[in-house]
Amino acid sequence: MPLTFLSAGQKWSAPMLVIAGMFPLALAAQDQADPPDTVQIALAGFTLEPERDATGAPVLDEAGEPVMQRITLDDSIVTPGDQVLYVITVENPTEDPAINLQLGVQVAAELLLDPYSFVGPEGLVIDWADAEAPEDFAPLFVELDGETVMQADLDSLRALRLTLPELRPTEEISVEYTVTLR
C-alpha cells in the first residue's frame, strides 16, 4: 500500500517515506483533487518553551515541573543546544489494515537524537543506521540479561527506520521524538 504525505496543500505518494529532519523532503509533488485511499502521513516540528503566567513566571504542573508549550518551527528560532520535537502522524483512512509500514527518518549530522524520547504506539520497532552503512539497520534498543540497552552510536547515527506492525482501518497514531541542534 503506497503512502501519501500531506503538507502545505500538496500530496505525495511513496512506498517508503523518508523524513529528512529539518531539511526539505525529496519527494515529487502530485496534484490530486481527491486523494486515493492510502495511508497518510504528516510531519510537524516544534520547539518547546515554558508556558508563562501574566507576571512572566513559568507555569508549573502538579509535580512542580514547568508546563511546556509547543511552538511551530515556522515561529521558532533554533540555535545550537535547542531541542526540536518532531511529531509524525500516520492515518489509515481505508477499510483495510495497513501491515508492516516502514518510515525512514534521516538524521542530519547537525542533529543529535535523544533515543529515550520516543513516544509511539505499542509494537513500534525502531532501527538505526550510520553514515558508513546507511542500508544496514540494527535495533536501537536490545535486551541484554533482562535489561533494555541502547546500542546506537549517537554521534554517527544518520538514519532511523520506524516499523509499525499494523495500522487498523480508520486508525491514526503518532510517533514523537526529540533531537538537539549541535
Backbone bond lengths (Angstrom), bond angles and torsions (degrees), N, CA, C in turn:
res aa  C-N    CA-C-N  psi(-1)  N-CA   C-N-CA  omega(-1)  CA-C   N-CA-C  phi
1 M - - - 1.444 - - 1.526 107.62 -
2 P 1.349 118.94 121.86 1.461 119.86 179.17 1.513 111.07 -70.03
3 L 1.315 115.83 158.10 1.454 122.39 178.48 1.515 109.15 -101.19
4 T 1.322 117.63 146.98 1.454 121.75 174.54 1.513 107.89 -117.11
5 F 1.327 116.33 131.51 1.455 121.80 179.63 1.517 107.49 -108.49
6 L 1.318 117.33 128.43 1.453 122.11 -179.25 1.518 108.73 -112.81
7 S 1.331 117.35 127.17 1.455 121.03 178.22 1.509 109.01 -158.69
8 A 1.315 116.65 131.16 1.463 123.04 176.00 1.528 111.79 47.70
9 G 1.322 116.34 41.10 1.455 120.86 176.09 1.508 114.94 79.72
10 Q 1.326 118.63 0.73 1.461 120.55 178.06 1.521 108.98 -108.05
11 K 1.325 115.41 153.89 1.457 120.83 -177.72 1.516 109.01 -126.80
12 W 1.325 116.58 139.31 1.444 121.96 176.04 1.517 108.93 -130.00
13 S 1.318 116.40 151.05 1.462 120.54 174.06 1.516 108.01 -125.39
14 A 1.317 116.19 142.44 1.452 120.94 178.40 1.517 108.74 -158.92
15 P 1.351 118.33 147.51 1.458 119.54 177.24 1.524 112.16 -68.14
16 M 1.335 117.97 -28.67 1.467 121.98 174.37 1.511 107.28 -141.93
17 L 1.309 117.42 124.36 1.457 122.53 -176.89 1.516 109.71 -89.60
18 V 1.310 116.66 132.58 1.456 121.41 174.87 1.513 107.27 -108.21
19 I 1.312 116.53 118.49 1.462 122.17 179.09 1.511 106.38 -99.31
20 A 1.308 116.33 126.39 1.461 120.24 -168.49 1.515 112.58 -107.81
21 G 1.321 118.24 60.46 1.451 121.67 173.40 1.511 112.81 45.47
22 M 1.309 117.81 -120.44 1.461 122.32 -177.80 1.524 111.82 -96.37
23 F 1.321 118.05 12.94 1.448 121.52 -175.06 1.520 110.19 -110.96
24 P 1.336 118.51 158.67 1.471 120.91 -178.57 1.527 111.63 -59.62
25 L 1.300 115.02 148.84 1.464 120.93 176.84 1.521 109.50 -76.73
26 A 1.312 115.71 139.05 1.455 120.66 -179.04 1.521 109.85 -95.48
27 L 1.314 116.54 66.35 1.457 122.03 178.35 1.517 108.43 -128.83
28 A 1.308 117.23 147.00 1.462 121.12 -179.95 1.525 109.76 -82.29
29 A 1.316 116.81 133.86 1.463 121.75 -179.91 1.521 109.79 -72.69
30 Q 1.316 115.41 145.22 1.459 121.82 175.96 1.516 107.88 -130.36
31 D 1.315 117.52 129.89 1.460 120.61 174.74 1.520 107.56 -85.98
32 Q 1.334 115.98 117.57 1.452 121.30 -179.44 1.513 108.30 -133.77
33 A 1.325 116.76 118.66 1.457 120.19 178.32 1.523 110.34 -65.60
34 D 1.313 116.89 -47.38 1.459 121.93 178.94 1.518 108.31 -118.67
35 P 1.335 118.07 115.48 1.461 118.53 -179.34 1.522 110.19 -64.71
36 P 1.326 116.56 144.24 1.466 119.26 177.15 1.520 109.66 -69.56
37 D 1.304 115.25 164.73 1.457 120.16 177.28 1.527 108.40 -76.45
38 T 1.323 116.08 87.71 1.456 122.33 179.05 1.516 108.76 -136.97
39 V 1.309 115.29 166.37 1.455 120.83 174.47 1.518 107.78 -63.99
40 Q 1.326 117.18 137.78 1.457 121.62 -178.25 1.522 109.42 -116.61
41 I 1.343 115.35 142.03 1.457 121.18 -175.59 1.517 109.38 -130.42
42 A 1.323 116.31 137.23 1.462 121.88 175.82 1.526 107.98 -130.43
43 L 1.324 116.45 143.54 1.456 122.78 177.79 1.513 108.50 -121.09
44 A 1.329 116.72 132.32 1.458 121.82 176.20 1.524 108.10 -132.33
45 G 1.330 115.57 144.35 1.456 120.95 178.32 1.516 110.31 -123.49
46 F 1.328 115.61 143.70 1.462 121.40 -176.79 1.525 110.58 -141.57
47 T 1.320 116.23 149.91 1.455 120.61 161.81 1.519 105.83 -97.91
48 L 1.321 116.35 158.89 1.456 121.14 -179.26 1.524 109.00 -115.00
49 E 1.316 115.64 129.44 1.462 121.33 178.13 1.524 108.53 -130.79
50 P 1.336 116.71 147.22 1.468 118.42 176.94 1.529 110.54 -64.34
51 E 1.323 115.50 135.92 1.456 120.43 173.53 1.527 107.36 -70.64
52 R 1.332 117.39 141.11 1.471 121.33 -176.89 1.525 109.98 -121.35
53 D 1.350 115.21 147.11 1.459 120.13 176.72 1.534 109.16 -85.31
54 A 1.337 117.09 -174.65 1.468 122.35 -175.90 1.527 112.69 -61.78
55 T 1.326 117.45 -24.24 1.470 120.51 -179.90 1.523 112.43 -89.11
56 G 1.343 116.59 -6.60 1.459 120.52 -178.50 1.517 113.72 94.62
57 A 1.334 117.27 -2.82 1.461 121.22 179.05 1.525 109.90 -78.59
58 P 1.345 117.93 145.58 1.468 119.92 178.40 1.530 111.46 -63.14
59 V 1.329 115.89 139.86 1.457 122.12 173.63 1.528 106.95 -80.17
60 L 1.328 116.95 133.07 1.461 121.71 -178.30 1.521 110.87 -110.36
61 D 1.327 116.07 147.60 1.464 120.38 176.58 1.531 108.90 -85.04
62 E 1.341 116.53 -173.95 1.461 121.73 -177.08 1.526 113.23 -62.75
63 A 1.344 116.44 -24.99 1.468 120.67 -179.94 1.530 111.90 -90.64
64 G 1.345 116.60 1.78 1.457 120.19 -179.62 1.514 114.36 84.56
65 E 1.334 116.91 8.95 1.469 122.09 179.16 1.528 109.60 -91.58
66 P 1.334 117.88 147.83 1.470 119.57 178.34 1.533 111.66 -63.00
67 V 1.318 116.35 138.80 1.456 122.36 174.12 1.521 106.30 -81.09
68 M 1.341 116.03 122.34 1.459 120.63 -176.69 1.526 110.13 -97.04
69 Q 1.331 115.18 139.62 1.463 120.24 175.07 1.519 109.04 -111.58
70 R 1.321 115.21 148.48 1.455 121.46 -179.62 1.529 109.25 -90.83
71 I 1.339 115.59 128.34 1.459 122.34 176.26 1.529 106.59 -114.61
72 T 1.338 117.88 123.41 1.461 120.10 -178.40 1.521 110.21 -58.45
73 L 1.328 116.30 150.89 1.467 120.04 179.43 1.525 111.19 -60.90
74 D 1.335 117.47 -31.10 1.470 120.18 177.40 1.525 111.65 -61.53
75 D 1.324 117.04 -28.55 1.466 122.09 -178.73 1.528 112.39 -103.95
76 S 1.341 117.61 15.03 1.463 121.83 -175.27 1.522 110.96 -118.76
77 I 1.304 114.51 153.99 1.456 122.20 167.66 1.515 105.06 -113.73
78 V 1.330 115.93 117.98 1.456 120.87 -175.51 1.525 108.29 -106.30
79 T 1.319 115.90 125.72 1.463 122.00 179.31 1.523 109.10 -122.75
80 P 1.333 118.09 161.52 1.470 119.70 179.66 1.530 111.46 -51.60
81 G 1.323 114.18 134.96 1.462 121.51 -177.51 1.516 113.25 98.50
82 D 1.342 117.41 -16.69 1.466 120.78 179.30 1.522 110.81 -77.38
83 Q 1.325 115.41 146.58 1.458 121.17 174.94 1.524 110.06 -95.15
84 V 1.329 114.94 144.77 1.457 122.14 175.25 1.526 107.10 -122.70
85 L 1.322 115.98 130.16 1.459 122.55 176.24 1.518 108.00 -98.18
86 Y 1.333 116.64 124.13 1.464 121.12 174.82 1.524 108.91 -105.55
87 V 1.328 115.47 138.48 1.460 122.25 177.84 1.527 107.19 -124.78
88 I 1.323 115.63 118.60 1.466 122.15 176.10 1.522 106.43 -105.39
89 T 1.323 116.60 122.25 1.466 121.33 178.16 1.521 108.07 -110.11
90 V 1.321 115.81 130.12 1.464 122.51 -179.48 1.520 107.33 -121.80
91 E 1.331 115.48 126.55 1.459 120.81 -178.33 1.521 109.67 -126.22
92 N 1.325 115.89 138.94 1.459 121.81 175.97 1.530 108.59 -113.34
93 P 1.350 117.70 94.14 1.461 119.71 -178.25 1.527 113.39 -82.08
94 T 1.326 117.42 3.93 1.464 120.70 -174.86 1.522 111.27 -87.44
95 E 1.302 114.51 177.12 1.465 121.00 177.01 1.524 111.66 -94.07
96 D 1.337 116.83 1.19 1.464 121.73 -178.31 1.525 109.99 -115.46
97 P 1.340 117.00 146.22 1.469 118.03 175.34 1.528 110.18 -69.22
98 A 1.320 116.26 146.33 1.460 122.30 173.18 1.528 105.91 -98.91
99 I 1.311 117.07 124.06 1.457 122.46 -173.52 1.526 110.40 -110.34
100 N 1.344 115.65 137.12 1.459 123.25 173.15 1.532 112.64 55.53
101 L 1.323 116.81 52.20 1.467 121.43 177.41 1.520 109.53 -74.51
102 Q 1.330 116.51 134.91 1.457 121.12 177.18 1.516 109.55 -123.07
103 L 1.331 115.83 131.12 1.452 122.51 176.83 1.509 108.14 -117.03
104 G 1.313 117.08 129.63 1.458 121.61 177.16 1.519 109.52 -97.06
105 V 1.311 117.37 131.01 1.462 122.74 179.83 1.523 107.54 -123.17
106 Q 1.325 116.40 118.34 1.465 120.17 175.29 1.519 108.71 -86.20
107 V 1.328 116.19 137.41 1.456 121.89 178.91 1.527 106.93 -115.27
108 A 1.328 116.31 109.62 1.464 121.14 -178.09 1.530 110.26 -63.44
109 A 1.321 116.32 152.97 1.468 121.77 179.75 1.526 111.49 -59.74
110 E 1.326 117.48 -24.18 1.466 121.67 179.83 1.526 113.04 -78.47
111 L 1.327 116.65 -3.61 1.458 121.44 -177.29 1.519 110.44 -115.79
112 L 1.328 116.46 140.74 1.457 122.48 175.36 1.523 107.43 -114.28
113 L 1.318 116.35 116.92 1.463 122.76 -179.17 1.526 110.53 -73.15
114 D 1.328 116.36 139.03 1.462 121.71 169.03 1.525 106.52 -96.85
115 P 1.337 118.41 100.21 1.466 120.28 -174.47 1.517 113.78 -66.07
116 Y 1.327 117.32 -19.38 1.465 120.89 -178.97 1.525 112.42 -89.28
117 S 1.326 116.88 0.51 1.462 120.40 -176.55 1.522 113.53 -89.36
118 F 1.322 118.49 -7.46 1.460 120.45 -175.52 1.522 111.70 -64.27
119 V 1.326 114.52 130.37 1.455 122.44 172.24 1.524 105.07 -128.26
120 G 1.313 116.37 123.67 1.462 119.58 -178.53 1.507 110.51 -161.48
121 P 1.319 115.21 -176.66 1.472 119.49 -177.22 1.523 111.66 -70.85
122 E 1.316 114.49 158.37 1.461 120.38 175.28 1.528 108.70 -59.20
123 G 1.316 116.49 137.69 1.456 121.03 178.81 1.518 114.16 93.77
124 L 1.340 118.17 -6.23 1.458 121.21 178.31 1.523 109.28 -62.86
125 V 1.326 116.56 128.68 1.461 122.16 178.36 1.524 107.51 -110.30
126 I 1.344 116.53 130.13 1.459 121.52 -177.95 1.522 108.35 -118.88
127 D 1.332 116.30 120.70 1.458 122.88 176.98 1.523 108.45 -117.12
128 W 1.315 117.33 158.19 1.461 122.05 -178.77 1.524 110.79 -132.63
129 A 1.340 114.96 158.44 1.467 122.40 174.64 1.524 107.77 -144.51
130 D 1.335 115.56 157.41 1.460 119.16 179.32 1.525 110.43 -108.76
131 A 1.337 116.35 178.29 1.464 121.72 -176.09 1.524 112.03 -66.58
132 E 1.330 117.65 -30.67 1.460 120.78 -177.76 1.519 112.88 -73.54
133 A 1.313 117.66 -30.06 1.469 121.70 -179.71 1.529 108.83 -139.05
134 P 1.337 117.50 69.04 1.470 120.09 -173.30 1.525 114.88 -64.70
135 E 1.327 118.07 -14.47 1.462 119.33 179.10 1.528 112.53 -98.30
136 D 1.330 117.57 -3.97 1.462 122.18 -179.08 1.529 109.34 -99.75
137 F 1.317 115.58 95.43 1.460 121.03 -178.27 1.525 111.04 -92.27
138 A 1.319 114.84 145.38 1.465 122.16 176.67 1.523 107.22 -135.50
139 P 1.336 117.67 155.22 1.475 119.56 179.42 1.531 111.32 -59.06
140 L 1.329 115.90 139.07 1.465 121.13 177.18 1.527 109.99 -66.86
141 F 1.325 116.08 -39.01 1.463 122.25 178.28 1.520 108.81 -124.04
142 V 1.326 116.57 144.99 1.466 122.14 175.48 1.521 108.53 -131.49
143 E 1.314 115.45 159.64 1.464 122.00 175.69 1.526 108.32 -94.49
144 L 1.335 116.79 122.86 1.461 122.53 175.67 1.516 108.76 -129.93
145 D 1.323 115.61 120.01 1.464 121.02 179.50 1.524 112.38 51.29
146 G 1.326 116.34 41.48 1.457 121.49 177.03 1.512 114.91 80.20
147 E 1.330 118.09 4.07 1.457 121.72 179.15 1.525 110.32 -116.89
148 T 1.324 116.08 146.26 1.460 121.41 175.79 1.523 108.33 -86.92
149 V 1.333 115.59 124.17 1.459 121.70 -175.40 1.529 108.99 -124.35
150 M 1.346 116.61 133.27 1.463 121.32 176.03 1.521 107.26 -79.57
151 Q 1.348 116.89 129.33 1.460 119.60 -175.69 1.524 113.33 -114.87
152 A 1.312 119.09 2.18 1.462 120.92 -178.09 1.514 111.29 -78.36
153 D 1.326 115.77 147.89 1.462 122.42 170.27 1.523 105.66 -90.57
154 L 1.326 116.82 101.88 1.464 120.92 -172.87 1.525 112.89 -64.74
155 D 1.331 117.64 -27.04 1.470 119.43 179.26 1.523 112.15 -70.77
156 S 1.328 117.41 -30.59 1.467 119.54 -178.67 1.533 113.12 -105.08
157 L 1.333 118.71 -4.20 1.464 122.22 -179.83 1.524 109.84 -61.64
158 R 1.338 117.28 125.18 1.465 121.81 -179.31 1.515 113.46 -129.05
159 A 1.346 117.63 -9.26 1.462 119.33 -178.92 1.520 110.03 -150.26
160 L 1.318 114.28 146.94 1.459 122.23 174.30 1.518 108.43 -124.79
161 R 1.310 115.51 149.38 1.464 121.36 170.86 1.520 106.30 -124.37
162 L 1.327 115.45 117.68 1.461 121.81 178.30 1.521 107.44 -102.11
163 T 1.314 117.02 123.59 1.464 121.28 -178.76 1.524 109.02 -115.84
164 L 1.328 115.04 124.76 1.463 122.41 175.14 1.520 106.87 -105.39
165 P 1.342 118.42 117.48 1.459 119.87 -176.71 1.523 113.45 -60.42
166 E 1.346 117.02 -38.88 1.467 119.80 -179.20 1.522 109.66 -157.94
167 L 1.312 114.52 141.09 1.462 121.96 172.72 1.526 105.58 -124.70
168 R 1.333 115.50 109.12 1.463 120.53 -175.38 1.532 111.34 -66.98
169 P 1.320 117.17 160.42 1.470 120.67 177.46 1.522 111.22 -54.60
170 T 1.293 116.34 137.04 1.478 127.50 179.70 1.532 113.14 63.67
171 E 1.330 118.20 8.59 1.468 121.01 179.60 1.524 110.67 -82.82
172 E 1.334 115.72 148.01 1.464 122.85 174.76 1.521 107.55 -131.57
173 I 1.329 116.22 133.13 1.467 120.79 178.00 1.529 108.65 -129.62
174 S 1.318 115.19 163.36 1.461 121.01 175.46 1.521 109.33 -130.62
175 V 1.323 114.84 146.87 1.458 122.52 172.47 1.515 105.95 -123.71
176 E 1.330 116.84 127.65 1.458 121.73 -179.92 1.531 109.05 -120.87
177 Y 1.337 115.72 144.07 1.452 121.19 174.35 1.522 109.09 -157.38
178 T 1.329 116.69 160.67 1.460 120.16 179.91 1.521 110.93 -120.37
179 V 1.327 113.38 152.00 1.456 123.12 173.34 1.528 106.99 -130.60
180 T 1.326 115.68 158.42 1.455 121.35 175.95 1.522 107.64 -116.92
181 L 1.327 116.34 132.72 1.459 121.00 176.49 1.520 107.96 -73.53
182 R 1.342 116.53 123.20 1.474 120.74 -178.57 1.504 110.40 -76.15
